[in-house]
């Protein structure tokens, strides 16, 4: 009996491992580095095992998108849960999450996804749908021009992180986020 037949099957763990490997490969080699062969080999999973979870590269990119957006959403929800003021709550959480992305753990996955968003029309449509759904969900509390401006500025910070175009220390990042959130009080 082969090792594969004796090993306990853990499909969710294998799926997560494949996503982590794909994100790492994209960080190291760019989106072109995400091939089904490279991901299955680096993850130590048979190509059939990978195809069970992701039948093609597009499905793998969709999986990466879903995973990153779910983590982003969860972080926003957690930040909102600790904010007692309804007016601007979503925007404050959005600014907080964008300004606290960890360059070592968060940024590589988002860097790959941002590149994929530009290149893959399906992902661009899905990101736009997420943005529209969330802004409509909080239209009563977060539609002011200052809220929109703060979210756009947070997107700029996110892009600067992804492009590694600015060196901001922790104190500067905190001050920037606090200045953006102060816009919401006006």
Backbone as a printed PyTorch tensor [residue, N CA C, xyz], in Angstrom:
tensor([[[  0.8540,  -1.1800,   0.0000],
         [  0.0000,   0.0000,   0.0000],
         [  0.9000,   1.2430,   0.0000]],

        [[  0.5660,   2.2140,  -0.8290],
         [  1.3930,   3.4160,  -0.9170],
         [  1.1030,   4.3430,   0.2460]],

        [[  2.0120,   5.2980,   0.4470],
         [  1.8630,   6.2890,   1.5190],
         [  0.5680,   7.0870,   1.3530]],

        [[  0.2000,   7.3720,   0.1170],
         [ -1.0210,   8.1490,  -0.1400],
         [ -2.2600,   7.4170,   0.3530]],

        [[ -2.2520,   6.0910,   0.2660],
         [ -3.4190,   5.3330,   0.7090],
         [ -3.4880,   5.2130,   2.2300]],

        [[ -2.3520,   5.3160,   2.9110],
         [ -2.3390,   5.2230,   4.3680],
         [ -2.5490,   6.5710,   5.0330]],

        [[ -2.2080,   7.6330,   4.3320],
         [ -2.3090,   8.9700,   4.8990],
         [ -3.7710,   9.3630,   5.0660]],

        [[ -4.0860,   9.9400,   6.1940],
         [ -5.4410,  10.4070,   6.4510],
         [ -5.7380,  11.5930,   5.5280]],

        [[ -6.8500,  11.5360,   4.8660],
         [ -7.2250,  12.6040,   3.9360],
         [ -7.7180,  13.8120,   4.7250]],

        [[ -7.1920,  14.9650,   4.3890],
         [ -7.5930,  16.2260,   5.0160],
         [ -7.7610,  17.2640,   3.9100]],

        [[ -8.8750,  17.1900,   3.1930],
         [ -9.0270,  18.0270,   2.0030],
         [ -8.9190,  19.5260,   2.2590]],

        [[ -9.4760,  20.0170,   3.3610],
         [ -9.4110,  21.4600,   3.6120],
         [ -7.9810,  21.8930,   3.9030]],

        [[ -7.2540,  21.0520,   4.6110],
         [ -5.8540,  21.3600,   4.9070],
         [ -5.0180,  21.3530,   3.6220]],

        [[ -5.2770,  20.3950,   2.7420],
         [ -4.5640,  20.3300,   1.4590],
         [ -4.9060,  21.5500,   0.6140]],

        [[ -6.1730,  21.9140,   0.5800],
         [ -6.6030,  23.0920,  -0.1960],
         [ -5.8940,  24.3530,   0.3080]],

        [[ -5.8390,  24.5280,   1.6210],
         [ -5.1840,  25.7020,   2.1930],
         [ -3.6900,  25.6910,   1.8880]],

        [[ -3.0790,  24.5140,   1.9560],
         [ -1.6560,  24.3890,   1.6340],
         [ -1.4000,  24.7860,   0.1770]],

        [[ -2.2570,  24.3520,  -0.7180],
         [ -2.1030,  24.7190,  -2.1300],
         [ -2.2120,  26.2320,  -2.3210]],

        [[ -3.1510,  26.8590,  -1.6180],
         [ -3.2950,  28.3150,  -1.7230],
         [ -2.0590,  29.0320,  -1.1730]],

        [[ -1.5290,  28.5650,  -0.0550],
         [ -0.3410,  29.1820,   0.5310],
         [  0.8670,  29.0390,  -0.3980]],

        [[  1.0180,  27.8670,  -0.9960],
         [  2.1270,  27.6510,  -1.9280],
         [  1.9580,  28.5450,  -3.1540]],

        [[  0.7520,  28.6330,  -3.6840],
         [  0.5050,  29.4880,  -4.8470],
         [  0.8240,  30.9500,  -4.5240]],

        [[  0.4270,  31.4110,  -3.3390],
         [  0.7320,  32.7940,  -2.9440],
         [  2.2410,  33.0000,  -2.8210]],

        [[  2.9390,  32.0220,  -2.2350],
         [  4.3910,  32.1310,  -2.0890],
         [  5.0760,  32.1500,  -3.4570]],

        [[  4.6580,  31.2610,  -4.3530],
         [  5.2460,  31.2340,  -5.6890],
         [  5.0030,  32.5350,  -6.4400]],

        [[  3.8160,  33.0970,  -6.2830],
         [  3.5270,  34.3620,  -6.9650],
         [  4.3940,  35.4780,  -6.4130]],

        [[  4.6490,  35.4430,  -5.1140],
         [  5.5110,  36.4470,  -4.4960],
         [  6.9410,  36.3000,  -4.9980]],

        [[  7.4090,  35.0720,  -5.1220],
         [  8.7880,  34.8200,  -5.5380],
         [  8.9880,  34.9870,  -7.0410]],

        [[  7.9820,  34.5800,  -7.8440],
         [  8.1730,  34.5060,  -9.2910],
         [  7.1520,  35.2840, -10.1040]],

        [[  6.2210,  35.9370,  -9.4290],
         [  5.1680,  36.6420, -10.1400],
         [  4.0390,  35.6940, -10.5020]],

        [[  2.9820,  36.2380, -11.0910],
         [  1.8160,  35.4420, -11.4440],
         [  2.1990,  34.3340, -12.4270]],

        [[  3.1920,  34.5860, -13.2730],
         [  3.6340,  33.5700, -14.2320],
         [  4.1710,  32.3340, -13.5160]],

        [[  4.6410,  32.4970, -12.2860],
         [  5.1640,  31.3740, -11.5110],
         [  4.0880,  30.4530, -10.9910]],

        [[  2.8420,  30.8720, -11.1150],
         [  1.7370,  30.0330, -10.6460],
         [  1.2880,  29.1510, -11.8090]],

        [[  1.9290,  27.9980, -11.9060],
         [  1.4680,  26.9810, -12.8470],
         [  0.9750,  25.8100, -12.0100]],

        [[  0.0850,  25.0350, -12.5790],
         [ -0.4390,  23.8940, -11.8390],
         [  0.6790,  22.9190, -11.4770]],

        [[  1.6150,  22.7090, -12.4100],
         [  2.7420,  21.8070, -12.1260],
         [  3.6000,  22.3470, -10.9940]],

        [[  3.9300,  23.6390, -11.0420],
         [  4.7960,  24.2310, -10.0090],
         [  4.1300,  24.1850,  -8.6420]],

        [[  2.8430,  24.4850,  -8.5840],
         [  2.1300,  24.4930,  -7.3100],
         [  2.0340,  23.0770,  -6.7470]],

        [[  1.6590,  22.1090,  -7.5770],
         [  1.5330,  20.7370,  -7.0670],
         [  2.8790,  20.2100,  -6.6010]],

        [[  3.9280,  20.4920,  -7.3640],
         [  5.2710,  20.0270,  -6.9840],
         [  5.7260,  20.6740,  -5.6690]],

        [[  5.6100,  21.9930,  -5.5690],
         [  6.0710,  22.7040,  -4.3670],
         [  5.2480,  22.3340,  -3.1340]],

        [[  3.9840,  21.9830,  -3.3280],
         [  3.1270,  21.6190,  -2.2050],
         [  3.2650,  20.1430,  -1.8280]],

        [[  3.9330,  19.3700,  -2.6940],
         [  4.0500,  17.9430,  -2.4240],
         [  2.7320,  17.2140,  -2.5870]],

        [[  1.9110,  17.7140,  -3.4950],
         [  0.5900,  17.1440,  -3.7610],
         [  0.5800,  16.6960,  -5.2170]],

        [[ -0.0140,  15.5690,  -5.4820],
         [ -0.0800,  15.1160,  -6.8700],
         [ -0.8640,  16.1210,  -7.7080]],

        [[ -0.5880,  16.1050,  -9.0100],
         [ -1.3220,  17.0140,  -9.8780],
         [ -2.8210,  16.6860,  -9.8290]],

        [[ -3.1640,  15.4170,  -9.7160],
         [ -4.5630,  15.0280,  -9.5800],
         [ -5.1830,  15.5810,  -8.3090]],

        [[ -4.3930,  15.5930,  -7.2270],
         [ -4.8730,  16.1620,  -5.9710],
         [ -5.1370,  17.6500,  -6.1060]],

        [[ -4.2360,  18.3430,  -6.7940],
         [ -4.4380,  19.7790,  -7.0310],
         [ -5.6750,  19.9910,  -7.9000]],

        [[ -5.7980,  19.1850,  -8.9620],
         [ -6.9360,  19.3480,  -9.8740],
         [ -8.2690,  19.0380,  -9.1970]],

        [[ -8.2320,  18.2180,  -8.1540],
         [ -9.4490,  17.9480,  -7.3850],
         [ -9.9770,  19.2380,  -6.7500]],

        [[ -9.0610,  20.0750,  -6.2770],
         [ -9.4370,  21.3320,  -5.6190],
         [ -9.5710,  22.4850,  -6.6040]],

        [[ -8.6760,  22.5270,  -7.5770],
         [ -8.6270,  23.6350,  -8.5300],
         [ -8.4160,  23.0600,  -9.9320]],

        [[ -9.4830,  22.9550, -10.7350],
         [ -9.3680,  22.2910, -12.0290],
         [ -8.5190,  23.0300, -13.0660]],

        [[ -8.2100,  24.3100, -12.8140],
         [ -7.3690,  25.0660, -13.7360],
         [ -6.7670,  26.2750, -12.9990]],

        [[ -5.8960,  26.9940, -13.6950],
         [ -5.2290,  28.1310, -13.0800],
         [ -6.2320,  29.2120, -12.6790]],

        [[ -7.2400,  29.4010, -13.4770],
         [ -8.2580,  30.4090, -13.1550],
         [ -8.9540,  30.0680, -11.8390]],

        [[ -9.2630,  28.8030, -11.6360],
         [ -9.9010,  28.3820, -10.3820],
         [ -8.9600,  28.5770,  -9.2010]],

        [[ -7.6650,  28.3540,  -9.4230],
         [ -6.6810,  28.5710,  -8.3690],
         [ -6.6080,  30.0590,  -8.0080]],

        [[ -6.5950,  30.9300,  -9.0190],
         [ -6.6030,  32.3780,  -8.7550],
         [ -7.8930,  32.7920,  -8.0490]],

        [[ -9.0160,  32.2080,  -8.4530],
         [-10.2800,  32.4780,  -7.7640],
         [-10.1880,  32.0590,  -6.3010]],

        [[ -9.5700,  30.9030,  -6.0490],
         [ -9.4030,  30.4270,  -4.6760],
         [ -8.5470,  31.3650,  -3.8570]],

        [[ -7.4550,  31.8590,  -4.4610],
         [ -6.6040,  32.8420,  -3.7730],
         [ -7.3940,  34.1050,  -3.4690]],

        [[ -8.1610,  34.5610,  -4.4510],
         [ -8.9960,  35.7550,  -4.2680],
         [ -9.9630,  35.5490,  -3.1100]],

        [[-10.6810,  34.4310,  -3.1280],
         [-11.6620,  34.1530,  -2.0730],
         [-11.0040,  34.1180,  -0.7000]],

        [[ -9.8460,  33.4860,  -0.6170],
         [ -9.1420,  33.3660,   0.6590],
         [ -8.7050,  34.7390,   1.1740]],

        [[ -8.0890,  35.5360,   0.3210],
         [ -7.6230,  36.8530,   0.7470],
         [ -8.7820,  37.7790,   1.1080]],

        [[ -9.8190,  37.7820,   0.3030],
         [-10.9620,  38.6600,   0.5790],
         [-11.6810,  38.2180,   1.8540]],

        [[-11.7620,  36.9120,   2.0880],
         [-12.3900,  36.4360,   3.3340],
         [-11.5870,  36.9100,   4.5460]],

        [[-10.2560,  36.8560,   4.4490],
         [ -9.4300,  37.3390,   5.5700],
         [ -9.5660,  38.8480,   5.7350]],

        [[ -9.6160,  39.5720,   4.6230],
         [ -9.7850,  41.0260,   4.6410],
         [-11.1270,  41.3840,   5.2760]],

        [[-12.1830,  40.7010,   4.8400],
         [-13.5220,  40.9240,   5.3880],
         [-13.5610,  40.6280,   6.8880]],

        [[-12.9450,  39.5270,   7.2890],
         [-12.9440,  39.1620,   8.7150],
         [-12.2150,  40.2130,   9.5440]],

        [[-11.1210,  40.7440,   9.0260],
         [-10.3850,  41.7870,   9.7420],
         [-11.2200,  43.0600,   9.8550]],

        [[-11.9320,  43.4100,   8.7830],
         [-12.8050,  44.5880,   8.8200],
         [-13.9270,  44.3710,   9.8360]],

        [[-14.5510,  43.2130,   9.8110],
         [-15.6280,  42.9100,  10.7630],
         [-15.1240,  42.9780,  12.2030]],

        [[-13.9270,  42.4530,  12.4580],
         [-13.3600,  42.4910,  13.8160],
         [-13.1060,  43.9300,  14.2520]],

        [[-12.5890,  44.7420,  13.3440],
         [-12.3400,  46.1490,  13.6790],
         [-13.6600,  46.8880,  13.9310]],

        [[-14.6680,  46.5810,  13.1470],
         [-15.9710,  47.2320,  13.3280],
         [-16.6170,  46.8270,  14.6540]],

        [[-16.4110,  45.5860,  15.0520],
         [-17.0240,  45.0940,  16.2950],
         [-16.5550,  45.8770,  17.5140]],

        [[-15.3510,  46.4190,  17.4550],
         [-14.8360,  47.1830,  18.5860],
         [-15.0870,  48.6750,  18.5040]],

        [[-15.8770,  49.1050,  17.5230],
         [-16.1310,  50.5340,  17.3060],
         [-17.5920,  50.8360,  17.6290]],

        [[-17.8580,  51.5950,  18.6910],
         [-19.2470,  51.8440,  19.0940],
         [-19.9680,  52.9150,  18.2620]],

        [[-19.2360,  53.6640,  17.4470],
         [-19.8390,  54.7650,  16.6920],
         [-20.2060,  54.2840,  15.2860]],

        [[-21.4900,  54.3040,  14.9670],
         [-21.9650,  53.7840,  13.6880],
         [-21.4940,  54.6390,  12.4990]],

        [[-21.5650,  55.9720,  12.6460],
         [-21.2170,  56.8690,  11.5430],
         [-19.7380,  56.7030,  11.1810]],

        [[-19.4530,  56.2070,   9.9770],
         [-18.0790,  56.0400,   9.5000],
         [-17.3870,  54.7770,   9.9930]],

        [[-18.1120,  53.8900,  10.6650],
         [-17.5150,  52.6780,  11.2530],
         [-16.8170,  51.8080,  10.1990]],

        [[-17.4990,  51.5560,   9.0920],
         [-16.9030,  50.7150,   8.0500],
         [-15.6230,  51.3570,   7.5130]],

        [[-15.6620,  52.6610,   7.2870],
         [-14.4890,  53.3380,   6.7380],
         [-13.3310,  53.3290,   7.7250]],

        [[-13.6010,  53.5640,   9.0100],
         [-12.5260,  53.4920,  10.0060],
         [-11.8980,  52.1010,  10.0280]],

        [[-12.7390,  51.0840,   9.9490],
         [-12.2300,  49.7110,   9.9310],
         [-11.4140,  49.4620,   8.6640]],

        [[-11.8950,  49.9400,   7.5280],
         [-11.1960,  49.7800,   6.2530],
         [ -9.8160,  50.4470,   6.3200]],

        [[ -9.7780,  51.6670,   6.8430],
         [ -8.5090,  52.3890,   6.9810],
         [ -7.5720,  51.6160,   7.9210]],

        [[ -8.1060,  51.1670,   9.0510],
         [ -7.2830,  50.4110,  10.0050],
         [ -6.6850,  49.1680,   9.3650]],

        [[ -7.5140,  48.3910,   8.7030],
         [ -7.0340,  47.1330,   8.1200],
         [ -6.0080,  47.4070,   7.0230]],

        [[ -6.2860,  48.3730,   6.1590],
         [ -5.3370,  48.6900,   5.0790],
         [ -4.0160,  49.2230,   5.6260]],

        [[ -4.0820,  49.9650,   6.7140],
         [ -2.8490,  50.5570,   7.2460],
         [ -2.0560,  49.5750,   8.0920]],

        [[ -2.6500,  48.4430,   8.4370],
         [ -1.9590,  47.4710,   9.2890],
         [ -1.5890,  46.1890,   8.5650]],

        [[ -1.6140,  46.2110,   7.2300],
         [ -1.1960,  45.0180,   6.4990],
         [  0.2580,  44.7100,   6.8390]],

        [[  0.5380,  43.4760,   7.1710],
         [  1.8850,  43.0430,   7.5250],
         [  2.6910,  42.7920,   6.2450]],

        [[  3.7970,  43.5200,   6.0540],
         [  4.5850,  43.3520,   4.8240],
         [  5.0830,  41.9240,   4.6070]],

        [[  5.3130,  41.1920,   5.6800],
         [  5.8380,  39.8310,   5.5470],
         [  4.7540,  38.8000,   5.2490]],

        [[  3.6000,  38.9280,   5.8790],
         [  2.5770,  37.8860,   5.7330],
         [  1.4090,  38.2830,   4.8470]],

        [[  0.9860,  39.5390,   4.8890],
         [ -0.1960,  39.9620,   4.1390],
         [  0.1250,  40.4880,   2.7530]],

        [[  1.1460,  41.3180,   2.6590],
         [  1.4150,  42.0370,   1.4130],
         [  1.7530,  41.1130,   0.2450]],

        [[  2.5510,  40.0400,   0.4260],
         [  2.8460,  39.2010,  -0.7440],
         [  1.5970,  38.6420,  -1.4290]],

        [[  0.6360,  38.1630,  -0.6690],
         [ -0.5930,  37.6460,  -1.2690],
         [ -1.3760,  38.7330,  -1.9840]],

        [[ -1.4760,  39.8990,  -1.3580],
         [ -2.1910,  41.0040,  -1.9870],
         [ -1.4510,  41.5290,  -3.2010]],

        [[ -0.1220,  41.5070,  -3.1860],
         [  0.6520,  41.9580,  -4.3460],
         [  0.2920,  41.0970,  -5.5490]],

        [[  0.2930,  39.7740,  -5.3360],
         [ -0.0460,  38.8660,  -6.4210],
         [ -1.4750,  39.0970,  -6.8750]],

        [[ -2.3840,  39.2430,  -5.9220],
         [ -3.7790,  39.4140,  -6.2850],
         [ -3.9960,  40.7200,  -7.0500]],

        [[ -3.3180,  41.7640,  -6.6540],
         [ -3.4690,  43.0490,  -7.3510],
         [ -2.9930,  42.9350,  -8.7930]],

        [[ -1.8820,  42.2540,  -8.9990],
         [ -1.3910,  42.0350, -10.3610],
         [ -2.4080,  41.2060, -11.1370]],

        [[ -2.9400,  40.1660, -10.4870],
         [ -3.9390,  39.3240, -11.1430],
         [ -5.2140,  40.1100, -11.4300]],

        [[ -5.5960,  41.0320, -10.5340],
         [ -6.7910,  41.8480, -10.7610],
         [ -6.6670,  42.6660, -12.0440]],

        [[ -5.4600,  43.1370, -12.2980],
         [ -5.2270,  43.9350, -13.5040],
         [ -5.2850,  43.0550, -14.7440]],

        [[ -4.7370,  41.8410, -14.6310],
         [ -4.6310,  40.9520, -15.7880],
         [ -5.8590,  40.0790, -16.0240]],

        [[ -6.6010,  39.7670, -14.9800],
         [ -7.7210,  38.8250, -15.0840],
         [ -9.0600,  39.5600, -14.9600]],

        [[ -9.7870,  39.7240, -16.0710],
         [-11.0660,  40.4510, -16.0160],
         [-12.0500,  39.8680, -15.0060]],

        [[-12.0890,  38.5570, -14.8380],
         [-13.0160,  37.9220, -13.8980],
         [-12.7370,  38.3830, -12.4670]],

        [[-11.4540,  38.4570, -12.1000],
         [-11.1240,  38.9000, -10.7420],
         [-11.4440,  40.3810, -10.5480]],

        [[-11.2250,  41.1700, -11.5810],
         [-11.5600,  42.5950, -11.4900],
         [-13.0590,  42.7680, -11.2490]],

        [[-13.8630,  41.9860, -11.9480],
         [-15.3180,  42.0480, -11.7720],
         [-15.6910,  41.6220, -10.3520]],

        [[-15.0320,  40.5780,  -9.8520],
         [-15.3400,  40.0920,  -8.5060],
         [-14.9230,  41.1100,  -7.4390]],

        [[-13.7880,  41.7830,  -7.6110],
         [-13.3660,  42.8090,  -6.6470],
         [-14.3410,  43.9790,  -6.6630]],

        [[-14.7240,  44.3900,  -7.8580],
         [-15.6880,  45.4900,  -7.9720],
         [-17.0030,  45.1150,  -7.2890]],

        [[-17.4230,  43.8740,  -7.4390],
         [-18.6630,  43.4220,  -6.7910],
         [-18.5140,  43.4720,  -5.2740]],

        [[-17.3440,  43.0800,  -4.7490],
         [-17.1260,  43.1580,  -3.2990],
         [-17.2010,  44.6080,  -2.8380]],

        [[-16.5070,  45.4960,  -3.5510],
         [-16.5150,  46.9220,  -3.1830],
         [-17.9410,  47.4630,  -3.2300]],

        [[-18.6710,  47.1730,  -4.2840],
         [-20.0480,  47.6740,  -4.4060],
         [-20.9440,  47.1180,  -3.3050]],

        [[-20.8200,  45.8320,  -3.0140],
         [-21.6510,  45.2190,  -1.9650],
         [-21.3840,  45.8610,  -0.6140]],

        [[-20.1060,  46.0510,  -0.2890],
         [-19.7660,  46.6110,   1.0200],
         [-20.1450,  48.0920,   1.1050]],

        [[-19.9360,  48.8630,   0.0530],
         [-20.2980,  50.2810,   0.1170],
         [-21.8170,  50.4540,   0.1610]],

        [[-22.5670,  49.5970,  -0.5190],
         [-24.0300,  49.6600,  -0.4320],
         [-24.5090,  49.2430,   0.9570]],

        [[-23.8490,  48.2540,   1.5310],
         [-24.2140,  47.7840,   2.8610],
         [-24.0930,  48.8980,   3.8960]],

        [[-23.1240,  49.7880,   3.6990],
         [-22.8880,  50.8650,   4.6670],
         [-23.1640,  52.2450,   4.0620]],

        [[-24.0640,  52.3030,   3.0900],
         [-24.3760,  53.5690,   2.4210],
         [-24.9280,  54.6160,   3.3840]],

        [[-25.6970,  54.2080,   4.3710],
         [-26.2840,  55.1720,   5.3080],
         [-25.2410,  55.8040,   6.2270]],

        [[-24.1790,  55.0810,   6.5110],
         [-23.2020,  55.5720,   7.4970],
         [-21.8570,  55.9530,   6.8970]],

        [[-21.5710,  55.5320,   5.6610],
         [-20.2170,  55.7080,   5.1240],
         [-20.1870,  56.2130,   3.6860]],

        [[-21.1830,  56.9880,   3.2920],
         [-21.2320,  57.4900,   1.9190],
         [-20.7910,  58.9440,   1.7940]],

        [[-20.4250,  59.5850,   2.8960],
         [-20.0200,  60.9910,   2.8250],
         [-18.7540,  61.1360,   1.9850]],

        [[-18.5510,  62.3150,   1.4040],
         [-17.3200,  62.5280,   0.6340],
         [-16.0520,  62.2520,   1.4510]],

        [[-16.0590,  62.5860,   2.7310],
         [-14.8660,  62.3260,   3.5500],
         [-14.6310,  60.8290,   3.7580]],

        [[-15.6830,  60.0450,   3.8820],
         [-15.5230,  58.5940,   3.9830],
         [-14.9380,  58.0280,   2.6900]],

        [[-15.4740,  58.4760,   1.5720],
         [-14.9670,  58.0080,   0.2750],
         [-13.5040,  58.4150,   0.1200]],

        [[-13.1830,  59.6550,   0.4710],
         [-11.8040,  60.1370,   0.3850],
         [-10.8690,  59.3030,   1.2740]],

        [[-11.2950,  59.0010,   2.4820],
         [-10.4590,  58.2090,   3.3950],
         [-10.2250,  56.8090,   2.8370]],

        [[-11.2510,  56.1860,   2.2540],
         [-11.0760,  54.8470,   1.6760],
         [-10.1660,  54.8950,   0.4550]],

        [[-10.2980,  55.9370,  -0.3710],
         [ -9.3950,  56.0690,  -1.5130],
         [ -7.9540,  56.2600,  -1.0450]],

        [[ -7.7600,  57.0540,  -0.0100],
         [ -6.4090,  57.2600,   0.5260],
         [ -5.8500,  55.9590,   1.0980]],

        [[ -6.7060,  55.1740,   1.7690],
         [ -6.2760,  53.8730,   2.2860],
         [ -5.8840,  52.9510,   1.1350]],

        [[ -6.6240,  53.0150,   0.0280],
         [ -6.2520,  52.2400,  -1.1580],
         [ -4.8810,  52.6760,  -1.6790]],

        [[ -4.6150,  53.9850,  -1.6110],
         [ -3.3010,  54.4880,  -2.0300],
         [ -2.1880,  53.9660,  -1.1430]],

        [[ -2.4390,  53.8940,   0.1520],
         [ -1.4600,  53.3290,   1.0830],
         [ -1.2290,  51.8570,   0.7680]],

        [[ -2.3180,  51.1480,   0.5230],
         [ -2.2380,  49.7350,   0.1510],
         [ -1.3900,  49.5760,  -1.1050]],

        [[ -1.6480,  50.3920,  -2.1320],
         [ -0.8860,  50.3120,  -3.3720],
         [  0.5880,  50.6460,  -3.1270]],

        [[  0.8680,  51.6430,  -2.3020],
         [  2.2570,  51.9800,  -1.9830],
         [  2.9550,  50.8130,  -1.2910]],

        [[  2.2330,  50.1200,  -0.4070],
         [  2.8010,  48.9330,   0.2390],
         [  3.1100,  47.8560,  -0.7950]],

        [[  2.1630,  47.6100,  -1.6780],
         [  2.3350,  46.5680,  -2.6780],
         [  3.4780,  46.8760,  -3.6360]],

        [[  3.6080,  48.1530,  -3.9820],
         [  4.6560,  48.5630,  -4.9220],
         [  5.9940,  48.8100,  -4.2220]],

        [[  5.9590,  48.8000,  -2.9020],
         [  7.1480,  49.0950,  -2.0940],
         [  7.7680,  50.4410,  -2.5020]],

        [[  6.8840,  51.4150,  -2.7270],
         [  7.3350,  52.7110,  -3.2250],
         [  7.6670,  53.7120,  -2.1240]],

        [[  7.1970,  53.4700,  -0.8900],
         [  7.4460,  54.3930,   0.2110],
         [  7.8800,  53.6030,   1.4390]],

        [[  8.7970,  54.1660,   2.1750],
         [  9.2090,  53.5540,   3.4390],
         [  8.5610,  54.3340,   4.5720]],

        [[  7.5360,  53.7420,   5.1660],
         [  6.8540,  54.3710,   6.2920],
         [  7.1150,  53.5330,   7.5260]],

        [[  7.6190,  54.1770,   8.5680],
         [  7.7900,  53.4250,   9.8170],
         [  6.4430,  53.3140,  10.5080]],

        [[  6.3930,  52.5350,  11.5750],
         [  5.1330,  52.2680,  12.2730],
         [  4.4700,  53.5480,  12.7670]],

        [[  5.2510,  54.4720,  13.2980],
         [  4.6750,  55.7180,  13.8210],
         [  4.0410,  56.5450,  12.6990]],

        [[  4.7010,  56.5960,  11.5490],
         [  4.1580,  57.3540,  10.4130],
         [  2.8700,  56.7070,   9.9020]],

        [[  2.8230,  55.3860,   9.8790],
         [  1.6240,  54.6790,   9.4270],
         [  0.4580,  54.9490,  10.3670]],

        [[  0.7290,  54.8970,  11.6620],
         [ -0.3160,  55.1570,  12.6520],
         [ -0.8320,  56.5880,  12.5020]],

        [[  0.0760,  57.5370,  12.3650],
         [ -0.3210,  58.9350,  12.2170],
         [ -1.1480,  59.1420,  10.9480]],

        [[ -0.7420,  58.5160,   9.8770],
         [ -1.4810,  58.6310,   8.6210],
         [ -2.9010,  58.0680,   8.7840]],

        [[ -3.0160,  56.8890,   9.3690],
         [ -4.3350,  56.2810,   9.5810],
         [ -5.1970,  57.1550,  10.4930]],

        [[ -4.6060,  57.6990,  11.5480],
         [ -5.3680,  58.5520,  12.4620],
         [ -5.8360,  59.8240,  11.7590]],

        [[ -5.0070,  60.4120,  10.9040],
         [ -5.4070,  61.6000,  10.1410],
         [ -6.5670,  61.2830,   9.2080]],

        [[ -6.5100,  60.1110,   8.5710],
         [ -7.6160,  59.7210,   7.6950],
         [ -8.8990,  59.5300,   8.4840]],

        [[ -8.8000,  58.8890,   9.6300],
         [ -9.9950,  58.6700,  10.4540],
         [-10.5280,  59.9720,  11.0190]],

        [[ -9.6560,  60.9600,  11.2420],
         [-10.1000,  62.2640,  11.7500],
         [-10.9840,  62.9750,  10.7140]],

        [[-10.7900,  62.6680,   9.4390],
         [-11.6600,  63.2420,   8.3900],
         [-13.1140,  62.8670,   8.6130]],

        [[-13.3370,  61.7200,   9.2220],
         [-14.6880,  61.2030,   9.3690],
         [-15.4820,  61.9180,  10.4380]],

        [[-14.8090,  62.6650,  11.2890],
         [-15.4870,  63.4030,  12.3460],
         [-16.0610,  64.7150,  11.8330]],

        [[-15.6930,  65.0900,  10.6180],
         [-16.1630,  66.3700,  10.0780],
         [-17.3100,  66.1820,   9.1130]]])
